[in-house]
Amino acid sequence: MKLINKYSKFIPYLYFIAVIVYWFTNINRSFGVTAYPILLFGIPFIWQLIKPSRKLNFSLGITFVCMSSYLILAYLSDLFNIVNMSTITKQFIIYGGLFVAANFVMALWMIRNSMKRSF
């Protein structure tokens, strides 16, 4: 249990790095070299794993809470405007909702990590 508590603070950063890598691989298949700037979004998260900073952690958390709140509003507006839903649309809504919820939870987790006394 101590091991889980010790490394649980790194889960949000690993999550966002995994999302960035997934986003990069999907764009790279379609557009090639133009996808490489996407990898720059992973630098702050990798920096937090190597040398944690409470200020960077808090700013990343606030930024992603705001972006996730916007995603939640966009997801809800998309959910309410869909009239005819096929099975593919239903799958998209489920996966999109899971992604939006996970982003919001991970951003709140990052803020919680920055509020703790010892990082």
Backbone hydrogen bonds, N-H to C=O, Kabsch-Sander energy under -0.5 kcal/mol:
donor,donor_aa,acceptor,acceptor_aa,energy
5,N,1,M,-2.4
6,K,2,K,-2.1
7,Y,3,L,-1.8
8,S,4,I,-1.3
10,F,7,Y,-1.3
11,I,8,S,-1.1
14,L,10,F,-2.1
15,Y,11,I,-2.4
16,F,12,P,-2.4
17,I,13,Y,-2.3
18,A,14,L,-2.3
19,V,15,Y,-2.3
20,I,16,F,-2.2
21,V,17,I,-2.4
22,Y,18,A,-2.3
23,W,19,V,-2.6
24,F,20,I,-2.6
25,T,21,V,-2.5
26,N,22,Y,-2.1
27,I,23,W,-2.3
28,N,24,F,-2.8
29,R,25,T,-1.5
30,S,26,N,-1.0
31,F,27,I,-3.2
32,G,27,I,-0.5
32,G,28,N,-1.3
34,T,31,F,-1.0
35,A,32,G,-1.8
36,Y,33,V,-1.6
38,I,35,A,-1.6
39,L,36,Y,-1.3
40,L,37,P,-1.2
41,F,38,I,-1.5
42,G,39,L,-1.3
43,I,40,L,-1.1
46,I,42,G,-2.4
47,W,43,I,-2.6
48,Q,44,P,-1.8
49,L,45,F,-1.3
50,I,46,I,-2.0
51,K,47,W,-3.1
57,N,53,S,-2.3
58,F,54,R,-2.4
59,S,55,K,-2.5
60,L,56,L,-2.6
61,G,57,N,-2.4
62,I,58,F,-2.7
63,T,59,S,-2.3
64,F,60,L,-2.5
65,V,61,G,-2.0
66,C,62,I,-2.3
67,M,63,T,-2.3
68,S,64,F,-2.3
69,S,65,V,-2.4
70,Y,66,C,-2.0
71,L,67,M,-2.3
72,I,68,S,-2.4
73,L,69,S,-2.2
74,A,70,Y,-2.5
75,Y,71,L,-2.8
76,L,72,I,-2.6
77,S,73,L,-2.3
78,D,74,A,-2.2
79,L,75,Y,-2.4
80,F,76,L,-2.2
81,N,77,S,-1.3
82,I,78,D,-0.7
83,V,81,N,-0.5
85,M,83,V,-0.7
86,S,84,N,-0.6
90,K,86,S,-2.2
91,Q,87,T,-2.1
92,F,88,I,-2.3
93,I,89,T,-2.4
94,I,90,K,-2.2
95,Y,91,Q,-2.8
96,G,92,F,-2.8
97,G,93,I,-2.2
98,L,94,I,-2.2
99,F,95,Y,-2.3
100,V,96,G,-2.5
101,A,97,G,-2.5
102,A,98,L,-2.5
103,N,99,F,-2.4
104,F,100,V,-2.0
105,V,101,A,-2.5
106,M,102,A,-2.6
107,A,103,N,-2.1
108,L,104,F,-2.2
109,W,105,V,-2.2
110,M,106,M,-2.0
111,I,107,A,-1.9
112,R,108,L,-2.4
113,N,109,W,-2.3
114,S,110,M,-1.8
115,M,111,I,-1.4
116,K,112,R,-1.0
119,F,117,R,-0.5
